[in-house]
Amino acid sequence: MSFWGKLFGTDTAIEKTIDTVSAGLDKLYYSDEEKADDAKADRSEARQMVVQWMAATSGQNLARRLISLSITLTWLGMYVIASIGSVISVWVSEPDRWIKSSDMIFGYAKDLNPAVMMILGFYFAAPYMGDVAKSAMAKFSGSKK
């Protein structure tokens, strides 16, 4: 090192150059281990943000539950009404109206599936909410991620 240090000025200058070059080469390759570490840190940070948000908005829990309950009950009611209409269509003289109505209500209930799954996920699968939200948002946006 002393020869190179004298050639370029000092020993510390050559060591700094070597360190800079090796750090640059290390940054060129993004290993799977580094990707996994970064993803784990992102998930941990996201979970912490959700916990902090829930603590900061704990006064709104009653309103959240009321909204969630009303959406879930509406969704469940649509499925029940559509099922009853389908069964009734067997015994009426003009079943087409009942079937058409049941299919329409079932379609509306099916459109609510992602929102209801997100609500149920929020209340029953909070640690996995990031994955649930990503899947539900993909359904809302129509993408296939």
Contacts in CASP RR format, 6 or more apart in sequence:
PFRMAT RR
TARGET T0000
AUTHOR 0000-0000-0000
METHOD contacts of the structure
MODEL  1
MSFWGKLFGTDTAIEKTIDTVSAGLDKLYYSDEEKADDAKADRSEARQMV
VQWMAATSGQNLARRLISLSITLTWLGMYVIASIGSVISVWVSEPDRWIK
SSDMIFGYAKDLNPAVMMILGFYFAAPYMGDVAKSAMAKFSGSKK
1 11 0 8 1.000
1 14 0 8 1.000
1 15 0 8 1.000
2 11 0 8 1.000
4 14 0 8 1.000
5 11 0 8 1.000
5 13 0 8 1.000
5 14 0 8 1.000
8 14 0 8 1.000
8 17 0 8 1.000
46 130 0 8 1.000
47 127 0 8 1.000
50 126 0 8 1.000
50 129 0 8 1.000
68 119 0 8 1.000
68 122 0 8 1.000
68 123 0 8 1.000
71 112 0 8 1.000
71 115 0 8 1.000
71 116 0 8 1.000
71 119 0 8 1.000
72 116 0 8 1.000
72 119 0 8 1.000
72 120 0 8 1.000
74 112 0 8 1.000
75 109 0 8 1.000
75 112 0 8 1.000
75 113 0 8 1.000
75 115 0 8 1.000
75 116 0 8 1.000
77 109 0 8 1.000
78 105 0 8 1.000
78 106 0 8 1.000
78 108 0 8 1.000
78 109 0 8 1.000
78 112 0 8 1.000
79 106 0 8 1.000
79 109 0 8 1.000
81 102 0 8 1.000
81 105 0 8 1.000
82 102 0 8 1.000
82 103 0 8 1.000
82 105 0 8 1.000
82 106 0 8 1.000
82 107 0 8 1.000
82 109 0 8 1.000
83 102 0 8 1.000
85 98 0 8 1.000
85 99 0 8 1.000
85 101 0 8 1.000
85 102 0 8 1.000
86 98 0 8 1.000
86 99 0 8 1.000
86 102 0 8 1.000
88 98 0 8 1.000
89 95 0 8 1.000
89 98 0 8 1.000
89 99 0 8 1.000
89 102 0 8 1.000
92 98 0 8 1.000
113 139 0 8 1.000
114 136 0 8 1.000
114 137 0 8 1.000
114 139 0 8 1.000
114 140 0 8 1.000
115 136 0 8 1.000
117 132 0 8 1.000
117 135 0 8 1.000
117 136 0 8 1.000
118 132 0 8 1.000
118 133 0 8 1.000
118 136 0 8 1.000
121 128 0 8 1.000
121 129 0 8 1.000
121 132 0 8 1.000
122 129 0 8 1.000
122 132 0 8 1.000
125 132 0 8 1.000
134 145 0 8 1.000
138 144 0 8 1.000
138 145 0 8 1.000
END
